[in-house]
Amino acid sequence: MAARRSPLDAEHRALGAKLVPFGGWEMPLAYPTGTLAEHRACRSSSAAFDVSHLGTVRVTGEGSFERLQRGLTNDLRKIGPGRAQYTHLLDDDGSVLDDIIVWWLGDDEFDVMPNASNTDRVQAVLGGRDVTASRAVMAVQGPDARERLASVSPEAADVPRFRVARFEWKGIGCVAAGTGYTGEDGVECAVPAEAAPDFWRAVLDAGVTPAGLGARDTLRLEAGLPLHGHELGPGITPLQAGLGWVVGWDKGEFRGRDALEAERSAGVRRLLRGLEVDGRQPPRAGQQVVRDGAVIGEVTSGNFSPMLERGIAFAFLPPEVGEGSEVAIDVRGKLLAAHVVKTPFVRSGNR
């Protein structure tokens, strides 16, 4: 099957982006400036990411609220229309099929935002319409993001963190949400596909640096944010990932609840921990974590931190291996010294 392309595909090619397959899409990995420069632009000023590969499943009509309450872990009663919420879709065994952002647009109108490869799975559980192809989603992130976005759309720039609002740009209806995946402040804008290239160019003309999947991954890792397929997925529950706060225990039944309650009662057998390496060498997913000569876990994500200038990683470890513990990572037979640290690895003014 041919890879899907974003409505901004021609823009990326014109900018000289390196395009790579990702979740069934062809998306920009980096632009000629490179991942390190794009990463640092987001931390120090602002960066724009094309995240159109994320799905949008629109759930509307009578019973929509109840359908999402039964299907997803978090409790929508904590928020209301005009708000966004992070949540999980679980399998019957309590493991995370997908992590999702819900944009609550109106009384009975929700945009459910799955990961790229999970849109069909989420739609099968929740119903609704897949409207992914009708729009592009652009994430404008960084300490200067709102100031620069304000010159394009003051209404979009004004949307508070984890709020959602409709806005018009050149007479075209769009949606903005104060969400993102970098650890920095910012806004995600859903713009109809036909208007998206003009909007993207306006954002870049405002002085925002285009950034690709490479920087998005190093930014989210520094920010201590999990990635589906690495820190979330088959056999991994929200409790193991340290995300018990996304579970609405008081809301009633939801898929996977019985298995999750059993794990909570018995106690989790492993927990997601942050590892900081004593040096610049980046750990990589799949490498074993060793303590006192015994293998105690495996790296799920690892990379070089451009801000800390050292290697950082996530790994699932026994609960007793807590912050401050000294461990090692097996890199092709050579042990790389590391220690367990609290995440996020890098804390911005937004966190």
C-alpha positions in Angstrom: 0.0 0.0 0.0 1.3 3.4 -0.9 2.3 5.7 1.9 -0.2 8.5 2.7 1.0 12.1 2.3 0.2 15.2 4.3 -1.6 18.2 2.7 1.8 19.9 3.4 3.9 17.4 1.4 4.8 19.8 -1.3 5.8 22.4 1.2 8.2 19.9 2.9 9.7 19.0 -0.4 10.2 22.6 -1.4 12.0 23.2 1.9 14.4 20.3 1.2 13.1 18.0 4.0 14.3 14.5 4.2 11.1 12.4 4.0 10.7 9.0 5.7 8.0 6.4 6.2 6.2 6.7 9.6 3.0 4.9 10.6 1.9 4.4 7.0 2.7 8.0 6.1 5.6 9.8 4.4 6.6 12.6 6.8 9.6 14.9 7.2 12.4 13.6 9.4 14.4 16.8 9.3 15.0 19.9 7.2 18.5 21.0 6.0 19.3 22.7 9.3 19.2 19.3 11.0 17.5 17.8 14.0 19.8 19.4 16.7 19.1 22.9 15.4 15.4 22.2 15.1 15.3 20.9 18.6 17.1 23.9 20.1 14.9 26.3 18.2 11.9 24.7 19.9 13.5 25.0 23.3 14.7 28.6 22.8 12.2 30.2 20.5 9.6 28.3 18.4 9.2 25.5 15.9 6.4 24.2 13.7 5.7 20.5 13.2 3.4 18.9 10.7 1.5 16.3 12.7 -1.2 15.6 10.1 -0.3 11.9 10.4 -2.2 11.8 13.7 -5.7 10.6 13.1 -8.9 12.6 13.7 -12.0 10.5 14.5 -15.1 12.8 14.9 -17.6 11.4 17.3 -20.9 13.3 17.3 -24.5 13.1 18.2 -26.6 11.7 21.1 -24.7 9.2 23.2 -21.2 10.4 22.2 -20.2 11.3 25.7 -21.3 8.0 27.1 -19.5 6.1 24.2 -16.2 7.8 25.0 -16.7 7.3 28.8 -17.1 3.5 28.3 -14.3 3.2 25.7 -11.5 5.4 27.2 -9.8 5.4 30.6 -10.0 9.1 31.6 -13.1 10.7 33.0 -14.6 13.4 30.7 -16.6 14.7 33.7 -13.3 16.3 34.8 -13.5 18.7 31.8 -16.2 20.0 29.5 -16.8 21.5 26.1 -13.9 23.7 25.0 -11.3 21.5 26.8 -8.9 18.8 25.8 -8.0 15.6 27.7 -5.2 13.0 27.5 -6.6 9.4 27.8 -6.0 5.8 26.9 -7.8 3.1 24.9 -7.1 -0.2 26.6 -7.2 -3.9 25.6 -9.1 -6.3 27.7 -5.8 -7.2 29.5 -5.3 -3.6 30.6 -2.5 -2.9 28.2 -2.6 0.4 26.2 -3.9 0.0 22.6 -3.4 3.7 22.0 -2.8 6.9 23.9 -5.1 9.7 22.7 -6.0 13.3 23.0 -9.7 14.2 23.0 -10.7 17.6 21.8 -14.2 18.4 23.2 -15.6 20.8 20.6 -19.2 21.1 21.6 -22.0 19.5 23.7 -22.1 16.3 21.6 -19.0 16.8 19.3 -15.6 15.4 20.0 -12.4 15.0 17.9 -10.6 11.9 19.0 -6.9 12.1 18.0 -5.2 8.6 17.8 -1.7 7.8 16.8 -1.0 7.5 13.1 -1.3 3.7 12.7 -4.2 3.3 15.2 -7.0 5.3 13.6 -9.0 2.3 12.3 -8.6 0.5 15.7 -9.9 3.5 17.6 -12.8 4.1 15.2 -13.8 0.4 15.5 -14.2 0.8 19.3 -15.7 4.3 19.4 -17.5 4.7 16.1 -17.5 8.1 14.5 -16.1 9.3 11.2 -12.5 9.3 10.1 -11.9 12.9 8.9 -8.1 12.7 8.9 -7.8 13.4 5.2 -9.9 16.6 5.4 -7.4 18.6 7.4 -3.7 19.2 8.3 -2.6 19.6 11.9 0.3 21.9 12.7 1.9 22.1 16.1 3.5 25.5 16.8 5.7 24.9 20.0 8.2 26.8 22.0 8.5 29.8 24.5 7.9 32.3 21.6 5.3 30.1 19.8 2.2 32.1 20.9 3.8 35.5 20.2 4.8 34.4 16.6 1.5 32.6 16.0 -0.4 35.8 17.0 0.7 37.5 13.9 -1.0 34.8 11.9 -4.1 34.2 14.1 -4.5 36.0 17.4 -7.5 33.8 18.2 -5.4 30.6 17.8 -2.5 32.0 19.8 -4.9 32.9 22.7 -6.2 29.4 23.3 -5.0 28.4 26.8 -3.3 25.2 27.7 -5.5 22.1 27.2 -8.4 24.3 25.9 -9.9 24.0 22.5 -11.5 26.8 20.3 -12.7 27.3 16.8 -11.2 30.2 14.9 -11.4 31.6 11.4 -8.4 32.2 9.2 -9.1 34.1 5.9 -12.7 33.2 6.3 -12.0 29.5 6.7 -13.1 27.6 9.8 -10.2 26.0 11.8 -9.7 24.6 15.3 -6.9 25.3 17.8 -5.9 23.4 20.9 -3.4 24.2 23.6 -1.7 20.9 23.3 1.6 19.5 22.1 4.3 16.9 22.5 7.5 18.8 23.2 7.3 19.9 26.8 7.0 23.5 25.7 4.0 25.8 25.5 2.2 26.0 22.2 -0.8 25.3 20.1 -1.9 22.7 17.6 -4.0 24.0 14.7 -6.3 21.8 12.6 -6.8 23.6 9.3 -8.8 22.4 6.3 -6.5 20.6 3.8 -7.0 23.2 1.0 -6.0 26.1 3.2 -3.2 24.3 5.1 -0.2 25.2 2.8 -1.0 28.9 3.0 -1.3 28.7 6.8 2.0 26.7 7.1 3.8 29.4 5.0 2.3 32.2 7.1 3.6 30.5 10.3 7.1 30.1 8.8 7.0 33.7 7.6 6.3 34.7 11.2 9.8 33.4 12.1 8.9 29.9 13.3 11.4 27.2 12.4 10.1 24.1 10.6 11.0 20.9 12.5 10.6 17.2 11.7 10.0 13.9 13.4 13.7 13.7 14.6 13.4 16.8 16.7 9.9 15.8 17.8 11.3 12.5 19.2 14.2 14.1 21.0 12.0 16.8 22.5 9.3 14.4 23.7 12.1 12.2 25.3 13.6 15.1 27.1 10.1 16.1 28.3 9.6 12.6 29.7 6.6 11.8 27.4 5.9 8.2 26.3 5.7 7.1 22.7 3.2 4.4 21.6 5.1 1.3 20.4 7.9 2.0 22.9 6.6 3.0 26.4 3.0 2.2 25.6 1.6 -0.9 23.8 1.0 -4.6 24.1 1.7 -5.8 27.6 2.2 -2.3 29.0 -0.5 -0.8 31.3 -1.0 2.8 32.3 0.1 1.8 35.9 3.4 0.4 34.6 4.0 3.5 32.5 3.5 5.8 35.6 0.3 7.2 34.0 -2.3 6.1 36.6 -3.6 9.6 36.6 -5.3 9.0 33.2 -7.5 6.4 34.8 -11.0 7.5 36.0 -11.5 5.0 38.7 -14.7 6.7 39.9 -16.5 6.9 36.6 -17.8 3.3 36.2 -17.0 0.7 33.7 -14.5 1.1 30.9 -12.6 -1.4 28.7 -9.8 -3.1 30.5 -10.9 -1.9 33.9 -11.0 -5.4 35.6 -7.4 -6.2 34.5 -6.2 -2.8 35.7 -7.9 -3.2 39.1 -6.3 -6.6 39.5 -2.9 -5.2 38.8 -3.4 -2.3 41.1 -4.4 -4.7 43.9 -1.5 -7.0 43.3 1.1 -4.3 42.8 2.9 -3.5 39.5 5.8 -5.7 38.7 7.8 -3.0 36.8 7.8 0.8 36.4 8.9 3.1 33.7 12.1 5.0 34.8 14.3 7.6 33.3 18.0 6.9 32.8 20.8 9.4 32.4 24.1 8.2 31.0 27.5 9.4 32.3 28.6 10.7 28.9 27.4 11.6 25.4 26.8 8.1 24.0 23.0 7.6 23.3 21.4 4.5 24.6 19.1 2.7 22.1 15.8 0.8 22.3 16.3 -2.9 22.9 19.6 -2.6 24.9 19.6 -4.4 28.3 19.8 -2.6 31.6 22.1 -4.4 34.1 22.5 -4.1 37.9 24.9 -6.1 40.0 25.6 -8.4 37.0 21.9 -9.2 36.4 19.6 -8.0 33.6 16.8 -6.0 35.2 15.2 -4.4 32.2 15.4 -3.1 28.6 15.7 0.4 27.1 12.4 1.3 25.4 13.6 4.7 24.0 17.1 6.3 24.0 18.8 9.2 22.4 21.3 12.1 22.8 19.8 15.0 24.7 20.7 18.2 22.9 20.0 20.3 26.0 21.8 18.1 28.6 24.5 17.0 26.1 24.4 13.4 27.4 22.6 10.2 26.7 19.1 9.7 28.1 16.7 6.8 28.0 13.5 5.2 29.2 13.4 1.7 30.6 11.0 -0.6 32.5 12.7 -1.6 35.8 11.6 -3.4 39.0 9.8 -1.1 41.3 12.5 -1.2 43.9 15.1 0.3 41.5 14.2 3.9 42.2 15.6 7.4 41.6 19.4 7.6 42.4 20.0 3.9 41.7 23.2 3.1 39.7 22.7 0.8 36.7 24.5 0.1 33.4 23.3 -0.3 29.8 24.8 -3.1 27.7 26.0 -1.6 24.5 27.2 -4.4 22.3 28.9 -6.0 25.3 30.3 -2.8 26.8 28.6 -1.5 30.0 27.6 2.1 29.8 27.2 3.6 33.3 23.9 5.3 34.0 21.7 6.3 36.9 17.9 6.5 37.5 16.5 10.0 37.5 13.2 11.7 37.8 11.5 12.8 34.6 11.1 15.1 32.8 14.8 15.1 32.0 14.5 18.8 30.8 12.0 21.0 32.5 10.7 24.0 30.6 8.8 27.0 32.0 5.7 25.2 30.8 6.0 22.2 33.1 
